[in-house]
């Protein structure tokens, strides 16, 4: 008989779903914890900070450029010295070879004669008189041999000395070239870092940076204008004082001359007063003529690019431009800012004249040519061209008058 029992209802378990939900919650909790404990991203530097950093990198690159210039000049000088020494060694070696050949000929002659003693040669000689004549010739030949030996030894010692000097100079050259390579790498590293900072700026930040640069330039020009006004006022005062002094001197000369001696006193006055002022004006005019040539050359370079280590004619770094400009006036300047600042006479900023060199920063890593009115012509930095700019654009270290 069929069973009428009610079948048992199957109950579906939900355990796996609970397990998945728990795992998901755990994952979310873990991710939330990691996000909360993760180090916050570094804040992007402000444009002002980027400007300071880039300026510092350019200045450091400028100092490294001067180190490169110094090493390059030293390397060129050392290479010339090495070449001269090697040429000298070659000439002395040739003289040694000549002396060696002379000694060889004497030795060969002695071998051919068999080394027979003088007594045997006398008794075996067909003509005794001929023997005496030959003996005198041999004495002179012996003296020649001695001179050849002495010459050989002298040349040998001299060549050895020069060879040692050449080796030492080559070692110095190698060290200088290593410094040159190191300085070059340093410059490139600084410039790459500066370009990297600038490349990460947004268009808005670049515009802000340009605005900061314009503000800096405006402030520098205002200071230059104040210097120009002060120098003009001082020049006017000096001119008035000189004019007054001349009038007083002429008056005193006229009062002391008396009647009938006007011509004599006039000649005496001219002779007595001119030398003092004439010497100064002569010196000033001489310097002014040189400065005019310097500035004419510098103006002609405006618009050419700054390239570190360059000294013309298509591009310049700061000290390369000043060196080339003063060369036009017949004055030879050293290659680096560090050496140029030691040339000539130191002058105060308030006493600057066109043509003077103005140096910047505590490390003396930059230089420009003063053109008057608080302005200069200089090769500024990578990415910029030779231009006119206020001397107050950078902190002034000091100034010199090269000639």
Secondary structure, DSSP 8 states (H G I E B T S, - for coil): --------------HHHHHHHHHHHHHHHHHHHHHHHS--------HHHHHHHHHHHHHHHHHHHHHHHHHHHHHHHHHHHHHHHHHHHHHHHHHHHHHHHHHHHHHHHHHHHTT--HHHHHHH-S-HHHHHHHHHHHHHHHHHHHHHHHHHHHHHHHHHHHHHHHHHHHHHHHHHHHHHHHHHHHHHHHHHHHHHHHHT--HHHHHHHHHHHHHHHHHHHHHHHHHHHHHHHHHHHHHHHHHHHHHHHHHHHHHHH-TT-HHHHHHHHHHHHHHHHHHHHHHHHHHHHHHHHHHHHHHHTTT-BB-TT-BSSS-B-HHHHHHHHHHTTT----SSHHHHTTSSEEE-GGG--TT-EEEETTTT-EEEEEEETTEEEEE-STT-BEEEEEGGGS-EEEEEE--
